[in-house]
């Protein structure tokens, strides 16, 4: 523990380490105090939404590293090395997915046919734990094999496939499972593309903070973020268009619930932060050259992707008159942010500081 804490303090600094522990404590208190009979579904909604974002962020960062084990791109070397640190979040992700799955009976947040074996609590617990463990175990083994200079091609391909499958099942279980009627085959790709976009943004942001990207490499990274943002917007529009022209009551109710109250503003913020702002900024070379602006843009995009997870889950479990984002949602998210920082900090500290910057 002493060695772990020392590495965390070296990576984050003493003040930020204390702040991260305080954030975890605040998030835990916010969750625990929201377990009254009337508040349980909304409290679990806050936990599920933030877990989906941070677990997807970690898995997406690992997917970035796996993808660029298969693609020989020099500019990505300084980025992909940060992806391995995200595997440190695996124990936290496993602990929280256990709480979420067990809470399907206690909250209840899961709307499923009682006769369904697939969505029964024991099967849900086993499935989510097993798939999440397998996904992060593949990421861990991939990182160890790379550090040992062993062949990683087959394992990297396996991780990329597992990433798409596991995150699709996460989406089917927690997004569709939380809604009483909505069904979608597109929600899986929408979730894992968003997670990969988040992971790409994270590793790029970390490389920028370390000053490990030359101008040309920054441009290449920004182009990838732009391309992923456009693809994300395509999936977003495809889902909306299907609901609009189908005009089926169950699907329309899902969309309308997310357009009423404060959620309409959240939808506009999501479109602006995840797609419109990156598109307008990164399409021009000047927007891709500035390290400071690119860092700011990536932080805003990550906030937008967190809002996407809120948008997918929270309205399904809260009454129409409830505020879109309340203090508990923010505190639970803050707690997971602290846990994420503490769990990946040791891996970040072990990233070689002498790693050669990508040449222009």
C-alpha positions in Angstrom: 0.0 0.0 0.0 2.8 2.4 0.8 4.4 1.8 -2.6 1.1 2.3 -4.3 0.4 5.5 -2.4 3.9 6.8 -3.1 3.4 6.2 -6.9 0.0 7.9 -6.8 1.4 10.9 -5.1 4.2 11.1 -7.6 1.8 11.0 -10.4 -1.0 13.3 -9.0 0.8 15.4 -6.4 -0.1 15.4 -2.7 -2.9 17.9 -3.1 -4.6 16.2 -6.0 -4.2 12.8 -4.2 -6.0 14.2 -1.2 -8.7 15.7 -3.4 -9.2 12.4 -5.2 -9.7 10.5 -1.9 -12.1 13.3 -0.7 -14.0 12.9 -4.0 -14.4 9.2 -3.5 -15.6 9.7 0.0 -18.2 12.3 -1.2 -19.4 10.0 -3.9 -19.8 7.1 -1.5 -21.7 9.2 1.0 -24.0 10.6 -1.8 -24.8 7.0 -2.9 -25.3 5.6 0.6 -27.6 8.4 1.6 -29.8 7.9 -1.5 -30.8 4.3 -0.7 -34.1 5.1 0.8 -37.2 3.4 -0.7 -38.2 6.4 -2.9 -34.7 7.4 -4.0 -33.2 4.0 -4.9 -33.9 4.0 -8.6 -32.6 7.5 -9.1 -29.5 6.7 -7.0 -28.7 3.6 -9.0 -29.4 5.5 -12.2 -26.6 8.0 -11.2 -24.2 5.1 -10.4 -25.0 3.2 -13.6 -24.6 6.2 -15.8 -21.2 7.2 -14.3 -20.0 3.6 -14.2 -20.9 3.1 -17.9 -18.9 6.3 -18.7 -15.7 5.5 -16.6 -15.6 1.8 -17.3 -16.1 2.6 -21.0 -13.4 5.2 -20.8 -10.9 2.7 -19.4 -11.9 0.0 -21.9 -11.7 2.5 -24.7 -8.2 3.6 -23.8 -7.2 0.0 -23.8 -8.9 -0.5 -27.1 -6.8 2.4 -28.5 -3.7 0.7 -27.4 -4.8 -2.6 -28.9 -5.8 -1.1 -32.2 -2.4 0.6 -32.6 -0.7 -2.7 -31.9 -2.3 -3.8 -35.2 -1.8 -0.5 -37.1 1.7 0.7 -37.6 1.3 4.5 -37.1 4.3 6.3 -35.6 2.3 9.3 -34.4 0.2 7.0 -32.1 3.2 5.6 -30.2 3.3 8.4 -27.7 -0.5 8.1 -27.2 -1.0 4.3 -27.0 1.5 3.9 -24.2 -0.9 5.7 -21.9 -3.7 3.4 -22.7 -2.3 0.5 -20.6 -2.6 2.5 -17.4 -6.4 2.4 -17.7 -6.4 -1.3 -16.7 -5.8 -0.1 -13.2 -9.5 0.8 -13.1 -10.5 -2.9 -13.6 -11.0 -3.7 -9.8 -13.1 -0.7 -9.3 -15.2 -1.5 -12.4 -15.7 -5.1 -11.2 -16.7 -3.9 -7.7 -19.2 -1.4 -9.0 -20.8 -3.7 -11.6 -21.4 -6.2 -8.8 -23.2 -3.5 -6.8 -25.2 -2.5 -9.9 -26.2 -6.0 -10.8 -27.2 -6.9 -7.2 -29.1 -3.7 -7.0 -31.3 -4.9 -9.9 -33.3 -6.7 -7.2 -33.0 -4.1 -4.4 -33.6 -0.8 -6.2 -35.2 -2.0 -8.6 -33.6 -0.4 -11.6 -34.1 -3.3 -14.0 -37.3 -3.6 -16.0 -37.4 -7.1 -17.3 -39.9 -9.9 -17.8 -39.9 -11.9 -14.4 -40.0 -15.1 -16.4 -36.8 -14.2 -18.3 -33.9 -16.3 -17.2 -31.4 -14.2 -19.3 -32.3 -11.0 -17.3 -32.7 -12.7 -13.9 -30.5 -11.2 -11.2 -28.2 -14.3 -10.7 -27.6 -14.6 -14.5 -27.1 -10.8 -14.8 -24.5 -10.8 -12.0 -22.6 -13.7 -13.4 -22.7 -12.4 -17.0 -21.6 -8.8 -16.2 -18.9 -9.9 -13.8 -17.5 -12.6 -16.2 -17.6 -10.4 -19.3 -16.1 -7.3 -17.5 -13.4 -9.5 -16.0 -12.5 -11.2 -19.3 -12.3 -7.8 -21.1 -10.0 -6.2 -18.6 -7.9 -9.4 -18.2 -7.3 -9.3 -22.0 -6.2 -5.7 -21.6 -3.9 -6.6 -18.7 -2.3 -9.5 -20.5 -1.8 -7.4 -23.6 0.0 -4.8 -21.7 2.3 -7.3 -20.0 3.1 -9.0 -23.3 3.9 -5.7 -24.9 6.2 -4.7 -21.9 8.0 -8.1 -22.3 8.5 -7.4 -26.1 6.4 -10.5 -26.9 4.1 -10.8 -30.0 0.8 -9.1 -29.4 -1.0 -9.1 -32.7 -3.5 -11.9 -32.1 -4.3 -10.8 -28.5 -4.8 -7.2 -29.7 -7.2 -8.3 -32.3 -9.0 -10.4 -29.7 -9.3 -7.5 -27.4 -10.8 -5.2 -30.1 -13.4 -7.9 -30.8 -14.1 -8.4 -27.1 -14.4 -4.7 -26.6 -17.2 -4.4 -29.2 -19.1 -7.4 -27.8 -18.8 -6.7 -24.1 -19.7 -3.0 -24.4 -22.7 -3.9 -26.6 -23.9 -6.3 -23.8 -23.3 -3.6 -21.2 -25.5 -1.3 -23.3 -28.2 -4.0 -23.8 -28.2 -4.8 -20.0 -28.1 -1.4 -18.4 -29.5 1.0 -21.0 -32.3 -1.2 -22.4 -32.8 -3.0 -19.1 -33.4 0.3 -17.3 -36.2 1.2 -19.7 -39.6 -0.5 -19.6 -40.3 -0.6 -23.3 -37.6 0.7 -25.6 -35.7 -1.7 -27.8 -32.7 -0.9 -30.1 -30.1 -2.9 -31.9 -28.1 0.3 -32.5 -27.5 1.1 -28.9 -24.5 -1.3 -28.6 -22.5 0.3 -31.4 -23.4 3.7 -30.1 -22.1 2.9 -26.7 -18.8 1.3 -27.7 -18.0 4.0 -30.4 -18.6 6.6 -27.7 -16.3 4.7 -25.3 -13.6 4.5 -28.0 -13.9 8.2 -28.7 -13.6 8.8 -24.9 -10.6 6.6 -24.6 -8.9 8.3 -27.6 -9.6 11.6 -26.1 -8.1 10.5 -22.7 -4.8 9.1 -24.1 -4.4 12.2 -26.4 -5.0 14.5 -23.4 -2.5 12.6 -21.3 0.1 12.8 -24.0 -0.5 16.5 -24.4 -0.1 17.1 -20.7 3.3 15.3 -20.8 4.4 17.3 -23.9 4.9 14.1 -25.9 3.2 15.1 -29.1 5.0 17.2 -31.8 2.9 19.5 -34.0 2.4 16.9 -36.8 1.4 14.2 -34.3 -1.1 16.6 -32.7 -2.6 17.1 -36.1 -2.9 13.4 -36.7 -4.5 12.8 -33.3 -6.9 15.7 -33.8 -7.9 14.2 -37.2 -8.7 10.9 -35.5 -10.8 12.6 -32.9 -12.7 14.5 -35.6 -13.3 11.3 -37.6 -14.6 9.5 -34.5 -16.8 12.5 -33.6 -18.4 12.5 -37.1 -19.0 8.7 -36.8 -20.5 9.1 -33.4 -22.9 11.8 -34.8 -23.8 9.5 -37.6 -24.9 6.8 -35.1 -26.7 9.4 -33.0 -28.6 10.7 -36.1 -29.3 7.1 -37.3 -31.0 6.3 -34.0 -33.0 9.5 -34.0 -34.1 9.2 -37.6 -35.3 5.6 -37.0 -37.4 6.7 -34.1 -38.8 9.7 -36.0 -39.9 7.9 -39.2 -41.0 4.8 -37.4 -43.1 6.9 -35.0 -43.8 3.8 -32.8 -45.2 4.7 -29.4 -42.6 3.0 -27.3 -39.7 4.4 -29.3 -41.2 7.9 -29.5 -41.8 7.9 -25.7 -38.1 7.2 -25.1 -37.1 10.2 -27.3 -39.8 12.5 -26.0 -38.8 11.8 -22.3 -35.4 13.1 -23.2 -36.7 16.3 -24.8 -38.8 17.5 -21.9 -37.8 19.4 -18.8 -34.2 20.1 -18.5 -33.2 17.1 -20.7 -33.7 19.1 -23.9 -30.9 21.4 -22.9 -28.7 18.4 -22.1 -29.4 17.0 -25.6 -28.2 20.3 -27.2 -25.2 20.3 -24.9 -24.3 16.8 -25.9 -24.5 17.6 -29.6 -22.4 20.8 -29.2 -19.7 19.2 -27.0 -19.3 15.9 -28.6 -19.8 16.8 -32.3 -20.4 20.4 -33.2 -17.5 22.1 -31.4 -14.9 19.5 -32.4 -16.2 19.6 -36.0 -16.0 23.3 -36.2 -12.6 23.5 -34.5 -10.7 20.6 -35.9 -11.8 20.8 -39.5 -9.3 23.7 -40.0 -5.6 23.2 -39.5 -5.3 26.1 -37.1 -7.6 24.3 -34.7 -5.4 21.2 -34.7 -2.1 23.0 -34.1 -2.8 24.5 -30.7 -2.0 22.1 -27.8 -3.9 24.2 -25.3 -7.0 24.5 -27.4 -6.9 20.8 -28.2 -6.6 19.9 -24.5 -9.6 22.1 -23.7 -11.6 20.6 -26.5 -10.9 17.1 -25.3 -12.0 17.9 -21.8 -15.2 19.4 -23.0 -15.9 16.4 -25.2 -15.3 14.0 -22.3 -17.9 16.0 -20.3 -20.3 15.7 -23.3 -19.8 11.9 -23.4 -20.5 11.7 -19.6 -23.7 13.6 -20.3 -24.6 11.0 -23.0 -24.5 8.2 -20.4 -26.7 10.3 -18.2 -29.1 10.9 -21.0 -29.3 7.2 -21.9 -30.1 5.9 -18.4 -31.3 8.5 -15.9 -34.6 9.6 -17.5 -35.7 5.9 -17.6 -35.4 5.7 -13.8 -36.6 9.1 -12.6 -40.0 10.9 -12.7 -40.7 13.5 -15.4 -40.7 16.3 -12.8 -37.2 15.5 -11.4 -34.3 17.8 -12.4 -32.2 16.5 -15.3 -28.9 16.5 -13.4 -29.0 16.9 -9.6 -26.4 17.1 -6.9 -26.3 13.3 -6.3 -25.5 12.7 -10.0 -22.6 15.1 -9.8 -21.3 13.8 -6.5 -21.4 10.1 -7.7 -19.6 11.1 -10.9 -17.1 13.0 -8.8 -16.5 9.9 -6.7 -15.9 7.8 -9.7 -13.6 10.4 -11.2 -11.5 10.3 -8.0 -11.5 6.5 -8.1 -10.5 6.5 -11.7 -7.6 9.0 -11.0 -6.3 7.0 -8.1 -6.5 3.6 -9.9 -4.7 4.7 -13.1 -2.2 7.1 -11.5 0.3 4.3 -10.7 0.3 3.2 -14.3 0.8 6.7 -15.5 3.7 7.2 -13.1 5.4 4.2 -14.7 5.2 5.6 -18.2 8.8 6.4 -19.2 9.4 10.2 -19.0 12.2 9.8 -21.5 9.9 8.4 -24.2 11.0 10.1 -27.4 8.6 12.6 -28.8 7.0 11.8 -32.1 8.9 13.4 -34.8 7.1 16.0 -36.9 
